[in-house]
Amino acid sequence: MEESQNPATSDLTPAPKVEPYQIHDQSIPPGSAVMFKIPVSQQVTGLEASLAVKVLHGAKPGPSVFVSAAIHGDEIVGTAIIQRLLDHLQPEHMAGTLILVPAVNIYGFASHSRYLPDRRDLNRSFPGHEHGSLASQLAHCFLHHVIERCSLGIDMHTAAVHRYNLPQIRIAAGSPNLLELAMAFSAPIIVESPLREGSLRALAAERGVEMLLLEAGEALRFDRYAIETGSSGVLRVLAHIGMIEANDGLENPTVPMRSNRSTWVRAPRGGVSRRSRKSGDIVRKGTLLAMVGGLFGEGSIAVESPVEGVIIGHATLPVVNQGDAMFHIAEVGAMDHIGENASSIAEAMAISAPPFPAAPQLDEDEVL
């Protein structure tokens, strides 16, 4: 007589086994977290300089994602965001692997400098070389041990010294998946900007790694709003791709604020500025942004917005030279529909699409 089977159990298949995660000289068991250092180069003192890494290896299978900060050593908001993330993540309840790097440019981080000791910009030094300059060695180490191991990266930046950036997610144009991830992040605005040669985003794109770049706050300062926006945004992205159990915010999507073109507004004269608008403000063409006058307030000149949009960055130092960048304004389409509920993610994307062709975006270091 044929043995009967229990229909409740016969179709069950065992869950995929999660193997220990191998990285550098570490073997990390499923459901655990390990903090370690990867040697990069030798300092002038003869001591080793290292890349500090923490890996959270989930108990269930899933994607590999990295979150990095301080590629520019003075842009420290992301470091605080990563610390905040660790208050909410338990590897025993996670799927996949999360690699956290709170200070990629440890040299600049320690010296409060954007650059490396060799005066190179790490974010223009990828892919680097194991036996190259200091910047090249660090870029190669980060590429080999972190970037190439992941399918998604979230890299965090701030504005330059004496500048403030409204929290914003920057993505490469033309990727519906990246746009969906940016919508899950839910920063105040999504900026579609081109890739820069030698940058982390450009390198990641070449290697098939999708990238979200957060710009938020100012150099050498912690900012509560930027930290809260960044940490909650990363958690929503992790929820959206199934790494953690949480709300990704896209069940009832709203129309996001999107831009693919921006304008820098510069000081019309040297002197002292009195700002009347700040990052996050909606402006129309002709809106008064600031007055710039001489040392006694004489000869004041009005600074007006040349476009309609939202201010995504402003100078915090009121003393200006003629030609200094004072405001960064993103031109936004569908302004009247921002925040409205859409029936689907696709509809929210369609409504928010910028109505004009993309124009080159300028990074902070290219305008100051």
Steps between C-alpha positions, in 0.01 A plus 500: 500500500639845402596718796280808527653848527388785718398781259588756766867400494571335165536829309723665755861556399776580746600863524824584318800463728681823577876456492746704706594826328865516397664844484868584539620265776156468662244220491171636633232249605138558397307719740805676641698823467877553499702821510855489359765699314650451156860631464536760224842662517773620733497846656801729532547373857533145372165398650237325291197694374189286468145497367256444788212272401202342674315215329152389600441156348133408508357168610306474171620523138476838330693771315832654599490877556756752618446833676799733499587844634784755508653423162568870540652499847326813630151383394412328826118493509500153347714371786226598745237345272682165505523515880125564512431205267671262741235582760234349271668202333536148641671251266305208644185661355653610168513349152820554305818682597559865587851650490540825694799730444460817712824674395640389164754784488633440851797731430279801423257401775775517762641830371159665432589526132307424184810357335767241567849598621619489137233769422309264275121470496410139576173538307699569184751218553303185415568223409842558652796264513650284771846649442398854402481824696344512845162595349537225241578239766197599708269505196622155397451360851145633522420371151639152559367434850169690491360625169559189288329282761167684486205556268401834659688778674385805695773763521454806723639851453446855623553842354846656509626720784275804564221349293181308583319244284134414531484119539476367146548169322708511183465222244598431142220577256316234305468224763143431623639270770733769636215750491282258697775457761539878519125533555522245782780705657261797503744789522343842427617488137641255244768646274595316182860592430764365260791283610845654545810323371701351786212528746358220713165521318665471158713205609203323658296542181782342299501202738121458493447631854201733541566814706304749705692809606373702794596867526397647836621764742837674513864403545645452850157525665233257616149606399200338666271533198762356264575210735133413555425523126799285414451227757125461440559506124759221508268287713215549250727395214609187690133423564414553133757244383396250767800518734297603805137486609381860492279740304664627180248784468395406147173324573319828428757685287500876472634709215866574582688821431741429213750706307757444230613859454630756746637853511765662717431858608815703566583816692467805271763689703736445792389593850257376762182312413167497682317182407120497480461144368659167598522137387159337471321820399289497184583796278356656187685694234576839651470389865735703721771271636739743669645851502874554462654830605831652603657505846269785604202353316550743217429415138274207579402282205202265499566135420195346332417149386538462123280187494207327670589212729628411846820612670711187559812672631613836638812669632506536878784754504357851447834650387526459122723585211351594167413179319475278810226236478223605740204276407446175313149477353354182350237548232205273577223378272139439608543734795124521555473120539783440748379294796177388337405134531550288189330173417835327442874552508500517119240778504700695760808468279313615191344804666829614655710464184693823430357672192836609360810320368776433750775758528841448664491510880794658678643338811594715798872490431445612142336831580686638801 
